[in-house]
Amino acid sequence: MNVTTISSLGFSTVAGVVALGTGVIVENTRGEPEVMVDNDLDVSPVTLSSDWSKVARLLLLASLAVIGSVGNVFMISAIMVEDHLKKRGNAFLVNVALADLCVTGMVIPASAIVILADQQESPSICRFEWSVEAVCFLVTVFTLVIIAGENYARLCMPAERYAALTPGRVTGIILAAWLIAAMTVALQSSLDPGTDFCGRRFNGVALSEALGASVVVGVPVLVTIFTYLCLVLRVRRATRGTFKPPVAFSWDYSLTKTNIYSFAMFAIFWLPFGVTLCISRVKPVSASVFYNLAWFALSKSCFNNLLYCVTDRHFRNAYVKLFHYCCCKTTVSFSRRQRGDGTGRSSGDVRLRVHIIHSYASPASCRPAVARPNGRDVYEL
């Protein structure tokens, strides 16, 4: 690689973009000259900016790794231990948490280890980190659109239609999401893209990259937005007036709104990076901007689990129980309280169908109550 220092020099690239300022001319892998400003040489995609002290970077990455990993483990465990969350459709939430756990448990700790060992950034570590993150990013995108479809089927479709989502199909869908994501990243790595994060090459999005991104990212995002809009509109039409939905439906709809917030958070964290990547096609963007926005996007994996704790009561209750069990060493029961009549049924157990459009749109369409123990209606599934 030929590098020549220049000062206050305007340089026109092959694409016709003019870069001004102090920097270096770098010959990329395709033999094309590029300009990189001096400040960009101090920014690493693995160990952040060298302007920060080693201790500060290490504490930041270690804190993100610990908080994110513990939070994602709590999120997965909450779905396993909380009664109302034990539904096959919530396995997709586990998949999102698992993708986030790969980031907080593999990508971020790898950078912390490099800083702790005081080693220089190596291309192999960088490519490993960004390959894992790319796979987890695509898995999250695919899973979010699946969650939107599952929520729509749970709330707005008949029970027999929702029953088609068997545990075997749920497992197959999750495995397919990981397989497609891994194959997409492998295919993109085998090509010569216009952007190389580890090689500090930012020539904008190539045509092949733009087409691929529109298919694997743009289409799922648009489908997710459209599905949630249809869901909210149908639920509002069905619940307008004096009709009061059952408590089980309210709980499921509350979780759906949390899923919408999670999708919005995902967009907030990743949209700046995507917009900057598109802008780099027509205007040069420094490597420091790319890497800082990329690390901001990575931090989403550390806070998504906290969103579910704040906005959903069942996740919050499960988090509290898990915290007391793991940290306070107290005996915590994750099962519901048993009745004193010896029947073994929970005093708060209300079995309801949750498909409001077909089961709760009118009082006459509801199934009659089987019994009223302790003043609570128990409906047949």
N, C-alpha and C positions, 0 to 999 in steps of 0.2 A: 504494500500500500504506500503510495507516495503522498506525503503530507508537506505542505508549504505554508508557512505562516504569512498572513497578510494583515495589514492594518488600514482601517478606513477605506476599504476597497469594495467597489460594487462589482459583483460577479453574476453573470447571467448563466443559468443552467440550461440544459438541453430543452427543458420544458418552457423556457422563456421567463422564468421567475427570477427576479432580481433580489439578491440578498445583500444588505448593507451592514457595515459594522465590522468590528474586530473579530477575526475568526481564523479558521484553517480550512484549506481546500482538501477534501478527502475523496479519493477515488474509490467508488463503491465496487461491489462484486460484479457489476455489469460494465465496468470501465467508464462510468459516467462521473464527472467531477461534481462534488457537492460542497456546500459551505456549512461549517459547524462553528458556532460561536464559542469563545473560550470558556464561558461559564458552563456550557453544556458538558464539558469534559469532567467537571466535578460532580455530576449527577449520575447516579448508578441506578439501573432498574432493579438491582438486588438489595443494595445497602443504603438507598436514599442519598441525600446530598451530603457531601463531605464537609459542608459548612457547619453542619451540626456536629456536636461532640459525639464521640463514640458511645459514651455512657447514655446520652440522651436518646440516640437512635436505638440502642439496645433495650432501654427501659420502655420505649414506645412500642417496639415490635413485640417484646415479651408480654407487655400488658395486653395488647390486642390479641395475641395468641391465647393467653390464659382466659381472658374474659370471653372471647369468642368461642373457644373450645368448650368451656364449662357451660356456657349458655346453650350451645347447640346440643350438647349431651342432655341437658335439662329438657330441651324442647322435644327431643326424641323420647326421653323417658316419660314425659308428661302424657304423651299420646298412648303410651303403654300402660300407665297406671290409673289414669282418670277414666271413670266409667263412661261419661258422655263422649269422650274423645276416641273411644275404642270402636271406630267405624272403619270399614275397609277403605273408604274414600280418603281418609286422613293419612293413609300410607303415602300419598303423594306429598303431604307436608313433611313427612319423615324424609322423603327423597330430597326435598329442598334443603332441609337441615343437614343431611348427609353431605350434599355438595358444599355447603358452607363449612362443614367440619373438615372437609379435605383442604380447604383454603386455610382455615385457622390452625389446623393440625399438621399441615405439610408445607405449604408455601411460606407462610410468615415465619414459622420456626426455622426453616432453612436459611432465611435471610439473617435471623438472629444468630444462628450458629456461625455464619460467615463473619459477622461483625465480632462475635466473641472470640473466634480463632484468629482475628486480625489478618485474614487472608484477602488476597486480591480477588476481585470478581472474575469468575470463570464463565466462558460461554456455555459450558455444559450445565452449570447450576442455573443460569439465567433461562436457558431453553427448557429445562425441566420445570421450573416454576411457572413460566408463562404457558407451557403446554397444559399443565394441570389446571391452571386458572381458566384457560380457554375451554377446556372440557367441562369444568364446573359451571362456567357461564352459560354454555349451550344447554347443559342439562337443566339449569334453572329456568332458562327461557322455555324449553319444551314442557317442563313440569308445570310452570305457571299457567300455560294455556290448557293443560290437562285439568288442573285444579278448577279453572273457570268452568270447563265443561262438566266436571263432576258436581260442582255446586249447583249449576243450572239443572242437572238431572235430579239431584236430591230434592230441590225445593219446588221445581216447576213441572215435573213429569210424574206419571203414575208409578206406583210402587213396583209393578211388574216390569216396567221399562228399566228402572234403576237396578232391579235385581239382576239384570244382565251383566252388571259389573261384578263378576265373581272374583274371589281372591286370586284364582289362577290368571285371569286377565289383567288384574292389577299388577301382579308380578311381571307378566310379560310386557306390559306397557313400560314399566320402570326399567327393565333390562334393555328394551328397545331404545329408550331415551339415551341411556349411557352408551350403547353401541353406536348409534347414529352420531352422537357428539364426538366420540373417539375417532370414528372414521372420518368425520369432517375435518377435525384438527389434523389428522395424519395426512389427509389429502392436501390441505392448505400448506402444511410444512414441506411437502414434497415439491411444491411449485416454487416459482421465483416471484414472490409477491412484491408489490410496490412499497410495502412497509415492513421493516425488520426492526423490532424493538430492541433485541439484544445486540444487533449490529449497528444501532444508532442511525438507521436509514429511514427517513420520513419523506418520501416523495409523493405522499397522497395515496388515496385509495385507487388501486388499479381497477380496470373495468371488470375483470373476472372476480375480484374481491367484492366489488359493489353488487354484482349480480348474485353472488353467493350469499352475501349478507342480507340482501332483500328477501331471499327465499328462506333461509334458516333463522333469521332474526326478525325481519320486518313483518312477514306474514303472520308468525305466531303472536307477535305483539298486537297487531291489528285485530286478529281473531279474539284475543283475550279481552281487549277493550269492547269490542262489539258484543261478546257474550255477557259481560258484566252489565252493560247497558240494558240489554234485553232482560236480564234477570231482575234488575232493580225495577224496571218499568212494570213487569208482570207482577211482581210482589206488591208493589204499591197499588196497582189496580185491584188486586185480590183482597187487600187488607183495608181498603178505604171504607169510610163509613163507620158504623158502630160495631162491625165485626172485630172481635178480639182473637188473635191467633193463639193457639195453645203454647204452653211454655216451651215444649221441645222444639217447635218450629222457631220460636224466638231465639233460642240458643243457637240453632243451626244458622239462622240468618245473621246473628251477631258474629259467628265465626266467619261467615262469608264476607261480611264487611271488613273483618280483620285481614282476610286474604286480599281484598281490594287495596287496603292500606299497604300490605306487603308488596303488591305489584307496583304501587305508586312509589314506594321507597326504592325498589329496584330501579325504576326509571330515573329517579332523582339522582341516584349515585352513579349510574352508568351513562346517562344522557350527555353530560359535559364531555366525557371522554370520546363518545361517538361523534358529537358535533365537531370537536376539535380535529378528529381524524378526517372528517369530510372537508373541513376548512383547509387542511394542509395540502389539499389538491390544488388550490388556487393561490395560497399564501403560505410562505414558509413559517413553520412553527418550531420553536426550540424544543430540544429533547427534555429540558427540565419541565416544561409545561406538560408534555406527554406523560412523563414518569410520575409527576405529582398527581395528575388527574387519575392515572392508573391506580396508584396506591389509595386514592380517595375512593375509587370504585371498589377496590378490594376490601375496604373497611366495612362495606355493606354486610359482608358475611359475619361480622362481629356484632351487629346491632339488630339484625332481623329477628332473632329469638327474643330480644327484649321488647320488640313491638308486640309480639303475641302475649307476653306477660302483662303489658300495660293495658291492652285493649280487649282482651278476652278473659272473662272471669274464670273459666275452667282451667285455662293455662296458668292463670295467676294462682289459683288454689293448689294446683299440682306443683308449681314451683315452690310454694311455701312449704308444702309437705316434704318435697325432696330436700329442701334446704335444711329443715329441721332433722330429717333423717340422716343426711350426710354430714352436716356441720355441728348440730347440737347433740347428736347421739341420743335422740329421744325415740321412743317407740311410736311409730306413726302407722295408722291403719289406712290403707288405700281403698278398702272396700266400704260400701255404704252401711249405715247402721241397720241392724236387724230389728225386726219387730219383736215385741214382747209376747205375741200370741203363738210363737213357735212355728209360724208358717215359713220363716226364712226370707220373706220378701222385705225389700227395703221400704221404709216409711216414706221415702221421697221418690219411689220408683213410679214414674208415670210413663206408660208405654203408649206412644202416639205415632201415627203416621205423619211424615213430615213433608208430604207433597201437597202443598197448599192449593195449587191450582185445581186439582181434581178431588181432593179430599176435604178441603176447608173453604172452598169458594162460597158455599152456602151452607147454613146449618142443617138443611135436610139431607145433604150428601154425606154428613158425618155418620160414622157407625155409632150405634147406640152404646151407651156405657154398659159394661158388664156388671160392675158393682161400684159402690161408693164407700170403700173403706176409709175411715178417718176423714170423711168429707172430700176425698179426692177421686176424680173420675179416672178410671182405668180403661183404656181403649184397646181393642184387639189390633194387632199388627196386620 
